[in-house]
Each structure stands twice: as structure tokens, then as C-alpha cells.
Amino acid sequence: MRYSAYSIIKQALSGNRLWQPAWREPEPKPHYDVIIVGGGGHGLSTAYYLAKEFGITNVAVLEKGYIGSGNVGRNTTIIRSNYLLEGNNPFYELSLQLWEGLEQDFNYNAMVSQRGVMNLFHSDGQRDAYARRGNGMRMHGVDAELLDREQVRRMMPYLNFDHARFPILGGLYQPRGGTVRHDAVAWGYARGANQRGVDVIQHCEVTGIRRENGRVVGVETNRGFIGCGKLALAAAGNTTTVGRMADLDLPIETHVLQAFVSEGLKPAIDNVITYGAGHFYISQSDKGGLVFGAELDFYSSYAQRGNLQTVEHTLEEGVTMIPGLSRAKVLRAWGGVMDMSMDGSPIIDRTPIDNLYLNCGWCYGGFKATPASGFCFAHLLAKDEPHHVARFLRLDRFERGYMIDESGKGPQPNLH
Ligand SMILES: Cc1cc2nc3c(=O)[nH]c(=O)nc-3n(C[C@H](O)[C@H](O)[C@H](O)COP(=O)(O)OP(=O)(O)OC[C@H]3O[C@@H](n4cnc5c(N)ncnc54)[C@H](O)[C@@H]3O)c2cc1C
């Protein structure tokens, strides 16, 4: 079924009785050409592009919970491509370009909203760093504008410009950045993959990886053994536990990140804003809630919830940046588990084990990567060679010393 204005009118006239489920609920088959572990954004987009771009349709996505129960449905919905380094910039820019055409491509309203992303700076040194980043972006053909204090004030008069310790001196602005409705992305990719023959299997937990003569031949699950040609791991915060099933020791730590939403307010914040003196970021959803978050909880955990100390810290940062926030009520908070790589950049690569492929290391920024991650991982699975924009995102870079140190803080996960 194709979604369109015509289909909405037709359904309305028939009392909305003819809508069909967006995807099937298939039983697992005994064998697939490709099995993808993890029905998050990355697993589902990989399946979608495998079928659509490479014609590989004998594919299953195995999800231990329900579609959207992981980070794809828990993030703060921000998309951008304001990266500095060669290893990241073309990759994230491909992702932004795919976001720009995604709704037409998979025929689903994902509410892609290019409302602009502003990174505030608070010192001369930080302005220099942002100027360098902006120049790097422009040299890669990516949009970036360095704004002074008065230009930012005209756009966002409610910010605290004269804070004694962290005055706002200006911002690096990417007009094409913005937000996307996160769960609609999961649903849109699941529906698109399903339409092309992919089996999206919910409540199917992978509990073991079977190998014969060193090659992966399938997975043990709570619904029995399922054989496969290639096995693709896209388990995000659970990467280390799934990797351990194949004795893979990965350069990943799992940490909690929380997010918050306020009561619905009249439109007030038009863009996405990030606070350069901390890690606070905020936008306003179309329903009116202020959606925001800040730092990790700073301890390893697989629990999808965090602690009160981080709640307090996040709200302090928010009120420092926007004093009026102190009058809004927080409605809900939640947490997700982040696959933190040691240099802050992702991995899309083969593993040393035959037939086993890896997609992980998304830290707190993998939502924006969803389309390019799926596209490049599908390319790798189909052709057995990396897509050129993902050629630096290799697993062995940690061994070889070729870190992609995007945040300028070295290969130390506690600093990025
Ligand atoms: C609070 C928060 C805010 C964030 N904000 C942003 C943001 O604004 N912008 C941005 O770009 N990124 C953001 N992120 C990061 C982003 O959400 C993640 O990097 C990205 O979603 C991870 O990829 P995914 O969607 O595939 O993960 P997930 O949705 O977590 O998918 C992984 C799936 O694997 C499944 N799984 C795990 N183990 C197994 C198993 N053994 N068997 C079967 N299935 C299994 C899980 O159930 C899960 O559904 C945020 C994350 C959080 C938590």
C-alpha cells in the first residue's frame, strides 16, 4: 500500500477500515543469505538498502524487543553533518543528503525538519576551533556559517548572553541540520524493507553465534537456530554482549545517556541549540515539548535508565543557557545505552571472523548517521568492500594507531 493524500481520502471515505499493517509478522525461515542482529535504525536501514540498492532480499532483521525499543526511539532526534575530519565529514554529509530525500524514497512521513543547528561558543579559543571546523566543512562542500554575538542574539534573544563565566560570543550554524521524528524512521525503514521481501522478526533474541571451521553459519535464538550466509551485527548498546558470542573483544564501552521532554509550550525555540560550555542541547518538538539532554552518566551500564545526579546537572546547564527554562515543567526522562568507541567515531567493517560483519561505535550521535550507516553497511555486505565514504571507519584503526579523533580529545572515551 502506497501512502499519499489520495490514500488518506480513500481511507477516510471507507471509515478507515482498509489500512493494512505496515509490515508482516513472519516466522523465521531456516536460512537467510544475510541476518542482521538488531532492529534499530541501523539494522533496519541496512536491510532496506540491501534490498533496494543491491537486490539482496533473502534477509532477516532479528530484534529482541519491538521495533523502535532501542536508541532509535530514544534519541533527541538531531541530525547534522558538522564534522571536521576526513574520516567522518563525507560520511555524515552523505547521511544528511539521504535524509533530505528520505521521505519520498521510502514513502513515509518522518517529519524531516531542517530547522538549523547552532553550536554556541564562549571564548576566543573556542571561536577559533569552530572557525576551523566551519572552514573544514565548507571545504567539503557542507554549509556552515560563523555568527557573531549580535547575529545569534537576533535569532535567539532568550539565551543568557552575559553569563559571568560563560558569556555567549557567537555560534557556528549549520542551516541544513535539524530534527527528524525518530520512531517514524524505524517504522519507515521497517515498512520499506518488508515491502521488498525482508523478514522483520520482532521478539527474537540472538543468544549465540554458531561457527563451523572458523566461519559463522548462523545464530541461536529464543526461537531456535537460524542459519545464514553473512551475519551483520547492528546491536548498538549491546554490541559488546553480542560480540562476545563470537569471542570478539571490541574497543567499545556501553554507557547510559538520558534525555528529557518538558510540558508542551507555545513555539519558542525555532532551531537546535547546543551549549559550548557544556554538552547541553535542546530543540522544540512539533507538539511543543522542549526536548533536551546533556552528558553521559559516566559509568558503564546496560540499563536503559540513568541517575538523578545527571538529571540535576542537565537542568543546571539548561538554565544557565536559557534562564526561562526554570519555569518549564519536565514531563518525562528516559535513558538509552550507548556503544561508545574509544575515539568517538563509528566502525563499519568486516571482522577477523569469516562471514561476520560489524556496525557499531555510534556513541551519542548515531541517529543522524542512520541512512548512511545502512547504505554503507549494505554496500559492504553486498560487495565485500567498504563504501568510499566509510573507508576510514575500520575496526583495526585502533591497533594501527589511525584514530578518528573527531572531538580533539584523543582516544579517551571519558573525554568525548
Ligand atoms: C538519550 C539519547 C539521545 C540521543 N540523541 C541523539 C541525537 O540527537 N542525534 C543523534 O544523531 N544520535 C543521538 N543518539 C544516539 C543514537 O540514538 C544511536 O547512536 C543510534 O540510534 C544507534 O543505532 P540504532 O538505531 O541501530 O540503535 P538501537 O535502536 O539501539 O538498535 C539496536 C537494537 O539491537 C537490539 N538487540 C540488541 N541485542 C540483541 C540481541 N542479542 N538479539 C536481537 N536484538 C538485539 C536492541 O534491542 C535494539 O533494538 C542519542 C541516544 C540516546 C540514548
The ligand as an ORCA input file, in Angstrom:
! r2SCAN-3c Opt
* xyz 0 1
  C      19.075      9.827     25.067
  C      19.727      9.724     23.721
  C      19.818     10.846     22.896
  C      20.434     10.747     21.653
  N      20.393     11.823     20.813
  C      20.882     11.716     19.563
  C      20.728     12.795     18.638
  O      20.086     13.808     18.946
  N      21.275     12.666     17.414
  C      21.963     11.549     17.048
  O      22.477     11.520     15.937
  N      22.086     10.490     17.874
  C      21.548     10.543     19.122
  N      21.627      9.466     19.962
  C      22.352      8.249     19.533
  C      21.536      7.357     18.616
  O      20.226      7.193     19.106
  C      22.218      5.991     18.494
  O      23.590      6.170     18.202
  C      21.610      5.137     17.364
  O      20.209      5.119     17.464
  C      22.167      3.715     17.482
  O      21.799      2.907     16.387
  P      20.429      2.054     16.304
  O      19.321      2.980     15.988
  O      20.620      0.950     15.363
  O      20.326      1.519     17.805
  P      19.137      0.778     18.542
  O      17.828      1.372     18.219
  O      19.524      0.698     19.986
  O      19.182     -0.668     17.867
  C      19.895     -1.778     18.336
  C      18.888     -2.899     18.523
  O      19.556     -4.125     18.742
  C      18.696     -4.920     19.543
  N      19.458     -6.006     20.115
  C      20.490     -5.918     21.000
  N      20.931     -7.127     21.314
  C      20.192     -8.019     20.603
  C      20.164     -9.437     20.529
  N      21.006    -10.202     21.247
  N      19.259    -10.013     19.688
  C      18.394     -9.265     18.951
  N      18.371     -7.925     19.017
  C      19.252     -7.313     19.833
  C      18.180     -3.918     20.578
  O      17.002     -4.363     21.210
  C      17.980     -2.669     19.732
  O      16.634     -2.526     19.323
  C      21.009      9.517     21.232
  C      20.908      8.398     22.044
  C      20.255      8.479     23.267
  C      20.117      7.261     24.128
*
